[in-house]
Amino acid sequence: MPFTYDALFYVLFAMAITWLVLVWFLFRRLAASHAIKYAEMGKPSLFLNNNMRTTIRTLKFLFTREPESLGDTSLLLQVNVMRVWIVVYTAGFIALVFMVQHVPATQ
């Protein structure tokens, strides 16, 4: 892979690790400050209670107006950062797949 593909791969890898940290902080904040909402989401966690149901509820929480209804400005800032982050990450991943798919074969 040329340098640009390698660089994009490593950037996306770092973004994925950062995403996990952001999700961890989100779960901690919800558990501490908004226990009812956290329970409604199924008490998700990164590893112990990570299943399709809690993942869908977490994404629903992120991409609906539920965070705004909690009235927590610091949580809302974090959610907005996560919304942008996942869109940029997804676009970068699609770009990497598309670019690698169109690399001419070398001998």
Residue pairs with C-beta under 8 A, 6 or more apart in sequence:
1 9
1 100
1 103
2 103
4 99
5 96
5 99
5 100
5 103
8 92
8 95
8 96
8 99
9 96
11 92
12 89
12 92
12 93
12 96
15 85
15 88
15 89
15 92
16 89
18 85
19 82
19 85
19 86
19 89
20 46
22 78
22 81
22 82
22 85
23 46
23 58
23 82
24 46
25 78
26 58
26 75
26 78
26 79
26 82
27 38
27 44
27 45
27 46
29 72
29 74
29 75
29 78
30 37
30 38
30 41
30 75
31 38
31 43
33 72
33 75
34 70
34 72
34 75
37 61
37 66
37 70
38 44
40 57
41 54
41 57
41 58
41 61
42 49
42 53
42 54
42 57
43 49
43 54
44 50
44 54
44 55
44 57
44 58
60 66
61 67
61 79
62 79
62 82
62 83
62 86
63 83
67 75
67 76
67 79
68 76
70 76
